[in-house]
Amino acid sequence: MRATMAVFECIKRMIYMCILVLFLFGFIAETRTAPTTVDDDPEEVASMVSLSIEKKLRQLQGSSSLSCATGNSIDDCWRCDSNWYNNRKRLADCAIGFGRNTIGGRDGRFYIVTDSSDDDAVNLKVGTLRHAVIQSEPLWIVFQRDMVIQLKQELIMNSYKTIDGRGANVHIANEACITIQNVTNIIIHGLHIHDCKPTGNAMVRSSPSHFGWRGMADGDAVSIFGSSNVWIDHNSLTNCADGLVDVVMASTAVTISNNYFSHHNDVMLFGHSDSYTGDKDMQVTVAYNHFGEGLMQRLPHCRHGYCHVVNNDYSHGWGIYAIGGGANPTINSEGNRFVADLKRYPDSSEVTKRTSGDKLEWKNWNWISQGDLFLNGAYFVPSGATGANSEAYAKASSYAKAKKSSMVGAITSAAGALTCRKDHMCTSN
């Protein structure tokens, strides 16, 4: 029986490969005759082929691919395991970038959220997400079933926690959202976070032994404040009152990866203000994310500190700018794909924007583009003297080795919250 199944699988793969070869011939024939608005740059052509192949593979096999590996270092570390359900904590060994040492709740027990309610932010009910995240011990938090959690007040997390949404369709939506403040080792994975609203002027519990008065929160999807070793991975984020992910007040060692962002104005802010120099040592990695439709600016925006923006897909344009900054940040942009949407945003072909200072000031800021792909008129305005600032760029290189920009389509094809079923590999939605 096993021999028969092996032969069947071999034949099936051969059929897929034959179809793929026929598709490639068809694609090449189309591109020979199709009109184009840009020169035939080899990197661009490779990117177009990569995107088309990825689309065809998804059509052939639903949402899986012939080979699990995509070049995405994080996903290739754990997603090939169909037994992920019993090996959940393997995820904690897969982070890259400045947040690569984040372990979340790896060394703790599992906590199963069974109750989606959030009726009282002080007197907490066992089995709720709020009860789980404020505990003093390390915890790996999972969900019993699909849930929509409407938080009455911001969800204040304690250190060494993983929120793992795999295996359930979990939405944090329509009221308050997540606050990571003055803590360490937090992993947020596999959630849909959207329509977050300002809340506050209320008592909120932050640990088993402490609760206190909270002023108004801005309505961020995820607010990272004075924290370190934080990893935000494979979430779908959209349409909140303020930012989708903000990293401020001397936070550092943060990786934001594999997320799908859409329909929002101020997407990501790194650095509290131009005048707050406590962020000068901040290090943040933005890797493997897909910036989708309806985004305007801050993809991200960096103040002070060091930002490594690597292998992200900006394939839907941007309303104002993609990567911006003020107060002399160091920005290292590597292997990204930038596609300007001049029909929707005719005045937004420049990727970059300096939001403070004049050219005499910002011409010395260290902003570099390495191996990025620019399509439909997109362009990056660098600054600084590259050779003279190798030390600064070293601090903005986060052990997230950049792949070629032609691979970005495959690397980011599963960005956002995944669909995960027991005994099956997790797949993109």
N, C-alpha and C positions, 0 to 999 in steps of 0.2 A: 504493500500500500504506500509506504513512504517513498519507494522508488518511483511509483506511478505519479505521486504528487510532485516529486522533484522534476520529472520529465515534463509534466504539465506546466510547472512554473517556468521552466526553461523555454518551452514553446511560447508561452504567453509573453515573456520578455522579448523573444525574437520578433514576435508580431508587433509589439510596441516599438521596437527599434526600427523595423521596416517602415511603419507608419511615420515615425519621426524623420527618417531619411527622406521619405517622399515629401513630407512637409517642408524640410529644409530646401530641397530642390525647388519646390513651389515658391518658397519665400525668396530665394535668390532670384528666381525668374521675375517675381513681382518687383523686387528692388532694382532690377536692371532697367525696368521701364517706368517705375513710379516717379512722379515729380518730387523734388526735394527743395527745401529752402536753405540748405546748408551744404558746404563742401563735404565730399565723401571722406570724412575723417575716420581712420580705422577704428579708433576707440569708440566713436559714436555708432558705427555700423555694428561693432561687436555688441554694444549695449542693446541696439534694436533687435539683433538676433537673439540675445539672451532673454529679453522680455517676451519675444514671440514664442520661443521654445517653452518658457515657463508657462505661458498661457495655454499652449497646446497640451502640455503634460497634464495640467489641471483638468482640461477637457477630457483627456483620455482616461484619467484615473480618479475622477472626483476631485479631491483636494490633496491626494498624496502624490508622490513622485516616484520615478523608477528607482532612484537611489535616495536614501534618506539624507545624505550629506549634501549641503548647499554651499559650504564655505562660510556659513554663519558659525563662528567659533562657539557661541553659547548654545545654540540649538543642536549643533553636531555633538556636543558634550552629553546631552540627555535625551533628545527627542527621538532618537532611533530605538529607544527602549520601549517596547510594547508593554513591559511590566512596570511602567512608571508609577502606577498606583501603589505598588509595594516598595518602590524605590524613590519615593518623593524627595527625600532629603539629598539625593544625588544632585539636585539642582543647586544646592549651596556650594558645590565645588566648581561651578561653571561660570561664575561672574568674570568679567574682563574689565579692563580700564582702571580708573582711579578707585572704584568701589570693589575691586577684585577680591579683597580680603573679607568682604561682608559674609557672615555666616547666618545671620538672622537667628531663628530658633532651632538651628540644626542639633544642638546638644540637649534639647529639651524633649518633653513628651508631646504627643499630638493632642490638640484640643479640637473637638468637633462642634462647630456652631450648628445648633439645632433650632434656634429661635430667631426670626428676622426682626423682632420688635426692638424698639429703643425708646421706651416710654419714660424712663427716668435716668438722667445722666449722673446721678449721685448714688442712688440705691439700686444697684445693678442686679439683673436677673442672670442666674447661671444659665449658660447655653447661648448667650447673646454674643455678638462680635465685640461689643464694648466691654463686657465682662472678661473676654479673653485677652484683649490687647493691653489692659492695665495691670495684669498680673506681674509680680516681681520676678518670677522664674522664666527661663527661656521656654518658648512654646512655638510649635509648628501648627498653625491654625488652618483647618480645612472646613468644608461645608457639607452638611448632610444631604442637601438637595438644592435645587435652584431657588434663588432668593432675590427679592428687591428690598434693600435695606434703606430706609429713610431715617437718617440720623437727626435727632432733634437738636443736638449740639455737635460741635466738631469732635471727631474721634481722636482723642489724645493717646498716643501710643507710648508704652514703656519699652525699655531696651530688650534686645535679643528676641525679636518676634519675626516670624514669617507669616504673612497672610497669603495663602495658596488657594486660588480659586479653581484650580484644575479639577475636572470631574463634575462641576456644577456651573450653571449660568448665573453668575453673581453680579448684581448691579448695586452700586452705591450711588444713589441718585435723588434729586429733587429737593434736598435740604442741605444739611451740613456734610462735609467730607473729611479728609484725613489730615491730621496735624502730627508731624514728627518733630518734636521740640526738645532740645537739650538731652537727646538720647543717642544711643549707638547701636549698630547692627540691626538694621531693619530691611526686610525683603518684602516688597509688594508685587505680587505676581498673579496674573490671570483674572483681573477684575475689569468690569465696565464701570467707569466713573464719569458721571455726566450730570448736567443741570444742577451743579452745586450752587448754593445760595449763601449770602452773608447770614451768620447767626451769632449769638452771643448775649452779653449782659446777663449771664446766668452762672450758676454753680455747676462745675463739671469735675468728675473724678478723674484723676490721672494715675493713681496707684491704689492698692488695697488700703493704704493708711492715710491717703491725702486726697482731699478735694478742695477746690477754691474757686474764686470768682474769675470769670473770663470776660474780657471785653469783647467787642465785635470782631469776628473773623471776616476776612475779605471775601470768602467764597471761592478759594482755590480748590482744585481737585486734590492736589497733594502739596502741602506746605512743609518744606524742610527748613527748620530754624535752629541754628546753633547745634547741629547734629553731624555725626560722622559715620562712615561705613554704612551707606544707604544704597540700596539697589532697587530701582523701579523698572520692572521687566514685563513685557508681554501684556500690557494693559491697553484698553481702548478708552480714549479720553476725548471728551467733546463738550462744548457749550456750557462753560461755567461763568460765574459772575466776574471772576478776576483771572488768575492764571490757571494753567493746567498743571504745571510743575514749577514751583518757585523754590530756589535754593538761596538762602540768605543768612545773614548774621553769623558769619564765620563758620558756616557749614563747609565740610570738605570730605574728600574720599567718597564721591558720589558717582554712580553710573546710572544713566537713563538709557535703556536699550529695548529694542524690539517692540516699541509701542506704536500704536496707530493714533495719530492726532487728526482731528477734523473740526471744521465749523467753529472757529474761535478767533478772537482778536489777539490778545496778548498771551502767547502760548507758554513760553518759558523765560523766566527772569532769574538770572544768576547774579547775586550781589545786591545788597539792600539799597544802597544809594551811592551817588558819586562821592559823597563826603564821608561815608563809613569805610574807613581803611581796614577794619577788622576782616574784610573779605580779600585782602591782598594775597593771602596764601591759599585761597580756595582753589580746589582742583575738581573739575567735573568732566566726565566723559559722556558724550552723546553719540551713541553708536547703533546702527542697524534699525533705526526708526523709519517709519513711512509717514511723511507729512502729506496728508490727504487734502481733500477739497475744502475750500472756504476758510483758509488760514491767511491771516493778514501780516503778522509781524512777530518778532521774538522767537525765532526758530533755531537757536536761542538768542537772547540778549545777555551780554556778559559785562559786568563791571568789576574792575580790578581782577586779580586772580588769573587762573589758567584754564582755558576751555579747549578740549580736544573733541572736534566734531568729525566723525569718521564713518564712512560707508553708509550714509543716510540717503534716502530717496526723496527728493523734492520734485516730484513729477507732476504736480498740479499747480505750479506757480505759487506766488505769494502776492498779497495785496499791496504791501508797502515795502518790505524787505525780508530777507530770510535770516541772515546772520548780522546782528548788530552789537553795539557796545559803546560804553562810555567809561571815562576815568581810567584809561590806559590798561585795558586787559590784554593778555596774550592769547591769541586765537590761532589754533592750528587746524586748518580744514584739509582733510585728506580723503581722497577716494570717494567723494560724494557725487551724486548726479543731480544737477540743477537744471530744471526745465522751466523756462519762463512761459507764462500763459499770457501772451500779448493781446489775445482777443478779449479775455476777461479783465486783465490788468495791463492796459497798454503802456502805462508809465512805470512799470515795475520789472525791468529787466536786470537791474543791478542787484546782485545777491546781498551786498554789504551796505551798512549804514552806520556812520559815527553819529551818536546822539548827543555828544557834548564836545566842546572845543572846536576851533577852526582848523583849517588844513595845516597851518604852521605848527599847531600842537599835535594833531593826530598823525602827521606824516612820520613821526618817530615811534608810533605804537607798533607792536609786533603782531601783525596779522599776515598769515601766509596761506596760500592755496597750493597743495601738492597732489597731483594726480586726479584732481576733480574733473568731471565732465560737464561741459556747459552747452546747452541746447537751446534753440529758438531765441538766440540773442542774449542769453544770460551771461553775466560777466561778474568777476570778483575784483575788487580794488584792493590790492595788497598795500602794506605800509611797513616801515621799518627797514633796517639793513640786515638782510637774512644772515650773512656771514658773521656779522658783528654780534648777533643775538642768539647764538647757538645755545647758550645756557638757558635763556628764557624759553626757547622752543623745546628744550629738553624737559623742562618742567610742565610743558603742555603736551607731552607725548606720554600716553598713559598705558603702555604695555597692551594696547589694543591695536595689533598690527593691521594696518590698512590693506585691504584687498584691492584689486584693480576695480576702477569705477564701472567697468563693463559687467562686473558680477553683482552690482547693487540690486538689480531686479530680482535675482534669485535669492540673495541674502535677506532681503526685506519682504519677500513674498508672503511670509507668514506673520508679519507684524500685527500686533494687537492681541486681544484675548483669544486663546485657542479653544477648539472643541476637543475635549479629552474624554474618552470612554475607556473604562477598565478593559485591559487585555488588548488594547489597540493603541497605536501610536497617535499622539496628539496631532491634529490637523488644523489648517487655517480655516476660518469661517468663509 
